[in-house]
Amino acid sequence: MGNCPVLAGSNEGYGAMTVITTRKTGHIFWITSNNPPVNALGHAVRSGLADAIAKANGDKGVKAIIINCDGRTFFAGADITEFGKPLQAPGLPEVCDTIEASPKPVIAAIHGTALGGGLEIALACHYRVAVPSAKLGLPEVKLGLLPGAGGTQRLPRVIGAEAALGMIVSGNPVGAKQAHASGLVDRLAPEDGLRDAAADLADEVMDASSHPVSSQREDMLAAAREDPDLFNRFRQDNARKIKGLDAPEACIVAVEAAVNVPFERGTALERELFMELVGGEQSKAMRHVFFAERAAQKIDGLPKDTATYTLAKVGILGAGTMGGGIAMNFLTAGIPVTMVEREQAALDRGTAIMRKNYERSAAKGKFTVEQVDAAMSRLNPTLDFEALGDCDLVIEAVFESMELKKEIFHRLDQIAKPGAILASNTSYLDIDEIAAQTRRPDHVLGMHFFSPANVMRLLEVVRGKQTAPAVLATAMAVGKRIGKVAVVSGVCHGFIGNRMLAARQEQANALILEGATPWQVDDALTNFGMPMGPFQMADLAGLDIGWNPDTTSSSSVREVLCERGRRGQKTGKGFYDYAADRTRTPSKETEDIIAGFAARAGIPKGDYTEGEIRERLIYPMINEGAKILEEGIAQRASDIDVVWLYGYGWPVWTGGPMFWADTIGVNRVLSGLERHRKALGPDFRISPLLKTIAEDGRRFNA
């Protein structure tokens, strides 16, 4: 024991405070983890747990063992910083086996979250007690992995294969009450009485002749054994959700093994599948996403202790789709909102849509009726512009017109209280030009939400030249408070996401004139894993956005489509033809319109493979991303990845555009751009940064 300094504070005289402490109260041996911030199961914790179990079993005065955690949570998972490094014994599977093999009953006392390895620890215990607010889950699939410490084998034996599939393949946690109903939790404890409840259970079971051992249970597997089609049916029912992903299929295979083979063979298969996944490209990409999201919170040149403003009330200017969606984020977070419109009809329509959106979410179980009413009660809809005067943050969400926004910010500056932050939801426009209309340019920045704003997680926080550090820090903190993934961008046309999108759209428009059909272009991206292609997206948004029937001149494919009433899904036809249920089919009329433009421009028709189309669309995006890095618009390549993952549906298993470029090789992107240079147009310029990284064999995400 002298070689392991992780046990401390016990009445056997262990040394100074460390991550695992022990104590005895009567016949109960308490093992407590204190490894902030989330009690991750790193080497010191694993080693300490194994030694503590051995110590408890070697003490004749101990009749029961309780594992619990200090801080805000039970074990919230493995330490993923250890992935890809040589494993330091004991591994988590060995620790779980040690716990389960204890001849004395082991009880897990759960608060906060028991996630991943944390739940696997709990499953290895003989009993589980939890407070009602606790959540339990196996989220490894979201990192491209499966539970690797017996979770796929023990959970089905405790709650049944079908319920286990739902938890493991989705990766979504369940609440303690649901876990109790399923048998995953044996007893619910009062929120302030977890340790007392665990001690009471220990007193009840310590003299029992036997205790439940998860790995030996067979009763909960009977239903799956009588339903051999369960697993294929689950695959079919979830085909859309798990398409293109390796980890969900591995999870299904592992749970199926729990039903059909002994525990030892099942855990061997689980470990084999885990090692395949952890070394695979998808898991590497998804782990990159995990760290990228956290890195995005770090702001260059901004001290961690930068003070932030208190936000007691938020103002939203505009009750349209964006304004209403933005307002819902704050209302849901408990922050009162004053929403201003120019006309009563628009205000009424906006508030009605917000309530309808809330009620739709409530019908899906995301909110209670009481929560919906409480959120809407925090909304003050008004036509009085000056009602924004007492708001701590005002977000403008009106039509994308520089002149209109400049006028609004000039007015806001006159009535907003001193210290109020003024933000624009602009998608493209120059924040510095907008800020110049005020006497407080240091309190102006961009807060670019993505539609639908109450659903999409990305928030681009646009830092102007004069934006004060405290203002920037406040905007980032606000993003976190309302559940967004916030990324800092500098000022340029389109910022990070839309600037790269424009590069892709330019090539999409060129490709359809060169012979590729809109559906071929869309398929090249949806087969890659994007939720939709550029022409599907255009039809969904409406082709008439920004189109004026009074000034139309038939100068583009889009204009002609609008002139012929083909304005997207809302009119039943756009680039595609749509059935009543909005099922789309290729349009002969659209093909003819495109062919006419190509003929008049003298563009010869070419044939393109899906791979060539994809290169034409994605490689220029990556090139634009490199320029964004060169110019300091984005702080790091992983921030660009986060923008595209959370704002545009980039497939998470590829890690984002810049990480994907690293994966396939930046030199491959460079050679592709050079191969397509003529088609990319006379103004196309390869980024010097991209060229340097490619020639040096480096990565964007170094």
Secondary structure as GFF3:
##gff-version 3
##sequence-region A 1 702
A	DSSP	beta_strand	7	8	.	.	.	ID=ss1
A	DSSP	beta_strand	20	25	.	.	.	ID=ss2
A	DSSP	beta_strand	28	33	.	.	.	ID=ss3
A	DSSP	alpha_helix	43	57	.	.	.	ID=ss4
A	DSSP	beta_strand	64	69	.	.	.	ID=ss5
A	DSSP	three_ten_helix	80	82	.	.	.	ID=ss6
A	DSSP	alpha_helix	92	100	.	.	.	ID=ss7
A	DSSP	beta_strand	106	110	.	.	.	ID=ss8
A	DSSP	beta_strand	113	115	.	.	.	ID=ss9
A	DSSP	alpha_helix	117	124	.	.	.	ID=ss10
A	DSSP	beta_strand	127	130	.	.	.	ID=ss11
A	DSSP	beta_strand	135	137	.	.	.	ID=ss12
A	DSSP	three_ten_helix	139	143	.	.	.	ID=ss13
A	DSSP	alpha_helix	151	159	.	.	.	ID=ss14
A	DSSP	alpha_helix	161	170	.	.	.	ID=ss15
A	DSSP	beta_strand	174	175	.	.	.	ID=ss16
A	DSSP	alpha_helix	176	182	.	.	.	ID=ss17
A	DSSP	beta_strand	187	188	.	.	.	ID=ss18
A	DSSP	alpha_helix	194	205	.	.	.	ID=ss19
A	DSSP	three_ten_helix	214	216	.	.	.	ID=ss20
A	DSSP	three_ten_helix	219	221	.	.	.	ID=ss21
A	DSSP	alpha_helix	222	225	.	.	.	ID=ss22
A	DSSP	alpha_helix	230	237	.	.	.	ID=ss23
A	DSSP	alpha_helix	239	242	.	.	.	ID=ss24
A	DSSP	alpha_helix	246	260	.	.	.	ID=ss25
A	DSSP	alpha_helix	263	278	.	.	.	ID=ss26
A	DSSP	alpha_helix	281	295	.	.	.	ID=ss27
A	DSSP	beta_strand	314	317	.	.	.	ID=ss28
A	DSSP	alpha_helix	321	332	.	.	.	ID=ss29
A	DSSP	beta_strand	337	340	.	.	.	ID=ss30
A	DSSP	alpha_helix	344	363	.	.	.	ID=ss31
A	DSSP	alpha_helix	369	377	.	.	.	ID=ss32
A	DSSP	beta_strand	379	382	.	.	.	ID=ss33
A	DSSP	three_ten_helix	385	390	.	.	.	ID=ss34
A	DSSP	beta_strand	393	396	.	.	.	ID=ss35
A	DSSP	alpha_helix	402	415	.	.	.	ID=ss36
A	DSSP	beta_strand	421	424	.	.	.	ID=ss37
A	DSSP	alpha_helix	431	435	.	.	.	ID=ss38
A	DSSP	three_ten_helix	441	443	.	.	.	ID=ss39
A	DSSP	beta_strand	444	449	.	.	.	ID=ss40
A	DSSP	beta_strand	458	462	.	.	.	ID=ss41
A	DSSP	alpha_helix	469	481	.	.	.	ID=ss42
A	DSSP	beta_strand	485	489	.	.	.	ID=ss43
A	DSSP	alpha_helix	497	514	.	.	.	ID=ss44
A	DSSP	alpha_helix	518	526	.	.	.	ID=ss45
A	DSSP	alpha_helix	534	541	.	.	.	ID=ss46
A	DSSP	alpha_helix	557	563	.	.	.	ID=ss47
A	DSSP	three_ten_helix	569	571	.	.	.	ID=ss48
A	DSSP	beta_strand	576	578	.	.	.	ID=ss49
A	DSSP	beta_strand	584	586	.	.	.	ID=ss50
A	DSSP	alpha_helix	588	601	.	.	.	ID=ss51
A	DSSP	alpha_helix	610	630	.	.	.	ID=ss52
A	DSSP	alpha_helix	637	647	.	.	.	ID=ss53
A	DSSP	three_ten_helix	652	654	.	.	.	ID=ss54
A	DSSP	alpha_helix	657	664	.	.	.	ID=ss55
A	DSSP	alpha_helix	666	675	.	.	.	ID=ss56
A	DSSP	alpha_helix	688	696	.	.	.	ID=ss57
###
